[in-house]
Amino acid sequence: MDTPPRRKKSARFVEIAALAGVSVATVDRVLNERGSVSARARAQVVAAARQLGVPRLLPETRHGLIHIDIVLPDNRSPFFQRLGLALQRGVAMLDKRLVVHRLWTPDQDEAALLRAITQRRHQRQALIVAAPDTPAVRAALQQARARGEHIAMVVTRVDEVPDAAYVGIDNYAAGRTAGYLLGRLCRKVGRILLLSSRRDYRGHIERSRGCREVLAAQFPELECDARSSETHDDPDKCYWAVSQAFQRGDVIAGIYNTGAGSPGIEAALRRFALDKVCWVTHEISDDHRLYMQQGLLDVVIDQDPDTQAIRALQHVLAALEMAPADAPVSLAGEFRLYLPENMGQQPYLR
């Protein structure tokens, strides 16, 4: 009769010590939380125990308060309001040792944004931020990474920041999707009007570029703006951009708005459009549901701010070693398409 295979024993202290490069006595003090051990040795022992799969509750490697800043633009669009609420709910469930500072900076004030990133009132360990991709912002975030701060970007990316995580959607793919939908849904040949919140936000740049490329390659009969009209999510600026196009006598076949300010578009369409104009925009807000019900708006591309908030917090916790080593942290965001038939009725700001 064969002898059943012996179950593999968990790693012994001597194995943990060898992997961590410390003494067995140090391993004993760390894992049994007896005596004083340096922060570096504690981190090495806990990391080695995790790597070896030690089946026990491991001690914390950090002591004291951990500071995280959340820096968002003071943008009163429904999307940013919902993102702020989602982060607020997520923060309420965090470990009490985490101290989260929420900072709102004026939407177009780069100096205020730079101060929020660079002038720290505390020893900051992590930063969650939505920011334009400008040389000054890029340099400030690079300096934060050089100080050892962990960075999670929401909504839009800033390039050339080493090891920073972006947890938003693929904005280029979203723009290509908008271009495809416009090409399929437009009922006449004419111009596609592109409206963009800001030209220094990489997310809006990528959306506009993706839309243009699909229209040029697949629907050349639709003339697309070579340059987006910058609106800063302002309904009045959206109204002006759309009304000016109609007053010039342009044949407007479709509109793609990469940001907010939709009440201005709605007002301009009601005043100037003589027949159906295909309209694609972002975020399933309450006004967008109403416009779809009324037949003015055709498709909404929604980037799910609640999931972005969760993924940003997950990334920070994992980077700070405050989440289990085997906990999956997904950074890839997926966008959703809403049409009149599936838009739902839940209030957007809830």
N, C-alpha and C positions, 0 to 999 in steps of 0.2 A: 504493500500500500504506500502510495507516494505521500511524502510529507508536504503538507500545504505550505506555500511560500510564506515566509515571515513578513509581516507588515513592516514597511520601512519606518524606522524610528525618526522622530523629528530631529532637526539639527541640534547637536550638543553645544554647550557653551564654548568648548574648545574650537569647534568649527566656526562659530560666529566670531570668536576672537581672531582666528586666523584671517578670515575674510575682511574684518574691520581693521585689522592691524593694531589691535590693542591687547591687553592682558585678559586672562580669564576672569580675574578679580574685577576688572572694569566692567566686563559683560554682566557679571553677577550684580554689581551695584546699579547698573543702568536698568536691567530688566526687572530687578526686584525693588528698584527705587530705594536703594539704601546708600547713604553717604553722598558726598558731593563729587560730581564729575563735570568736566568742562563741557561747554555746549558743543564743541566740535566732536569730542569723543562720544557724547550721547547720540549725536546725529549719525556718526559712523556705525555705531552698534545697532541702532534702530534700522538703518538702511540695510545692513548686512542681514539682520534677522528677517526683514521683509523679503530680501532676495532669496533667502534659504527657505522661505515658507514656514516660519515658526508659527505653530497654531496656538497663539495666545494673544491677548490684548496687549499691544505694545504701548509703552509710555509715550507721552508727548515729547517732541524734541524742542518745542518752543515754550518759553515762559514769558509772562507779562502780556501786555496788550499789543495787538497787531493792528496797524492802521491801514485802511484802504480808502482811497479817494475815488469818488464817482464824479466825473466832470462832463456835463452835458450843456449844450447851448440852451439859452433861455428862449426857446422856440415854442410858441403857444399852439402850434398845430396839433391836431388830435393825436397824430402818431407819437410825437415826443412826449405828450402828456401821458399816453398809455405806457410808453417805455419807462417813464419815471415811476408810474404806479407799479409796474411789474418789478422793477428793481427794489422799490420800497417793500413790497410784499416778500421778496426773496431775502432781503437783508434781515427782516424780522425773524427769520428762521435760523439765522447763523449762530455759531458759537458766541457766547457772551464775551469771549476774549477779543473778538473782532470788533474794532471801532471803525464804523463807516462814516465818512464825511461826504455829504452830497453837496456839490458846488454847481451853481448855474451861472454861466457867463453870458453877457450880452451877445446876441446871435452874430453880429458882424464886428465884434471888437476883438481883434487878434491879440492886442496887448493884454487884455484881461484874461484871455485863454492862456497865454504864455505865463502870466503870473500864477494862475491856478496850477499849472504843470510844474513850474520851477520853484516857486516860493512856498516851501513846505513849513508848516507850523509844528510839525511832529515828524518822527522817524517813520516815513511811509514805506510799507512793504509792497503795495500793489496799487495799480491804477486802472480803472475802467473809464474809457473815454470815447467820445464821438467828436472828431475834429477834422477840419479841412487839411488837405495835403499841400502845405506850403513849406518853403525852405525853413522858415523859423520854427514852425511847429514840429517839423521832422527833426531838427536839431535838438529841440527841447525834449522830445521823446527819446532820442538816442542817448541824451545825457541821463535821463531817468533810468534807462536800461543799464547804462554803465555804472550807475549807483547800486544796481542789483534789484531794482524794482520790477515786479512782474506787471506786464501790460496786456490788457484785453481791450480790443477795439470793437465797438458796436456801430452798426449802421453803415459805416464807410471805412475804408482802409487808409492808412498813411504808410507809404512805401519806405523801404530802406531803414526800418527799425528792427534790429536783430532780435530774433526770438520773441517778438511780440505776436500775440494771437489775434486773428480777426475772426469774429464769431457771427458775422452777418451773412446775408444771402450773396449769391453770385450775381452782382448787379449787371455785369455784361450779358449774362444769360437772360436776365430779366428784360433787358433792353431788346435783345434779339427776339424774345417772345413777343414783346409789344410790337415790333416791326412785322413779325409774321401775322399777328392778329389783325393789324391795320391792313396789311395787304389782302387778307382773306375777307375782311368785313366791310371795307370801304365800298360804297355803292356807285362811285363815280371816279373818273380820272381827275386828278388835281394835285393840290399841294398838301403835304403833311406838315403841320405846324408843330415844332418842338419847343416846349417850355421846360425850363430847368430851374430848380431852386437856386443853386449856386454853382459857378464854374470852377470853384476851388475845392469842391467836395468830389473826391475820386468816384464815389458811388454814382453821382449824377453824370459825371463825364462818361463812365462806363455804360450807363444805361443809354445815353444819347448815341454813343458810338455803336453799340450793338444794334440799336434800332436802324440807324442809317445804313449799316452794312447789309442787313437783311433786305431792306427796301431796295437798295441799289442792285443787289445780286438777283433777287427773286421777283421784284415788282417795280421795274424801271419806269413804268407808266405813271407811278406816283412820285412826284417831285418832292424831295425832302430838304428841309432847311439845312444849309451847310453849317450854320451856327445856331445854337439854342438861344432863345430869349431868356435872360436871367430875371427871375421874379422874386427871389428870396421868400417864397411861400406867401407872398402878399396878394390877397384877392384883387386889390386895385390894379396892381401891376399885371396880373393875369388878364384882367378885363381889358386893360389898355392894349396888351400884345395881340389878343384875339380880335378886338374891335378894329385895330389898325389894319390888320390883314384883310378883313372884310371891306373896310372903307377904301382900300387900295383897289378893290375889284378882283382880288385873288379868288380863284375857285378853291375853297378849302374842302378837301376830301376827308381829312382826319386830323385829330389832335392827339399828341402824346405829351402828357405832363408828368415829368419824373418826380415832382415834389407835391406840395400842397397848394392851397389858394384856389381850390375848385369853385367856391361861390362866384368868383369873378368870371370864370369860364362859363359857368351856367348862365350868368346874367348876359354875357356877350352873345351866347348862342341864341337865347330867347329873343334878343333884340335884332340880331343881324342875319342869322341863318334862315334861308328860305326853304331849305330842305334838309334831310338828315345828314349830319356830320358824324363820322365814326370817332368815338372818344375813348381812349385808354388811359388809365391813370393808376396810382398806387394807394394802397391802404383801404380796408373795408370799413371806413368810418360811417357815422350816421348820415351825414350829408350825401355820401356816395351811394348808400343804399336807397335814399330817396330819389336821387337822380336816375338810378337804374330802374326803379319802379316807374318813373315818369318817361322812360324811353330815351333820355338824353345821353346817358353814360352806358357804354357797352360792356367793358370788362375792367375789373380791378385786379391788380397784381399786389398781393398782400405779403409782407415780409415777416409777419408774426413777431411783434416786439416782445411778447411774453417769453417765447423760446429763446430769443437773443439774450434777454436778461438772465435766464437760467443758465445758459451756456457760458456767459461771461463770468458769473459767480462760480460755476463749476471749475472753469479754468483757473481762476484765482485760488480756489481752495486746493486744487491739485498741485499747483505751483508752490503753494505754501506748505505742502505736505500735510494738509488738514483734511484730506479725503483719503479713503482706502486706496492702496497702491493699485488694486485691480479694478477700481471703479472706472467705467468708460466715460471719457470726456469727448463728446462729439463737437467739433467746431464748425462743421459744414451746415449752413443754414439752407432751408428749402423754402421757396416761395409758393404761394397758393394762388389759383385763379378763381375769381368769383364773377358770376354772371347773374342776371336777374333770377334764374331758376334755382340757384344754390346759395344765395347771399345770406340767408339766415336773418334773424330778427333781434339777436342779443345786442343790447346797448354797447357801443364801442368802449366807452369810459365807464367801467364797472369795477 
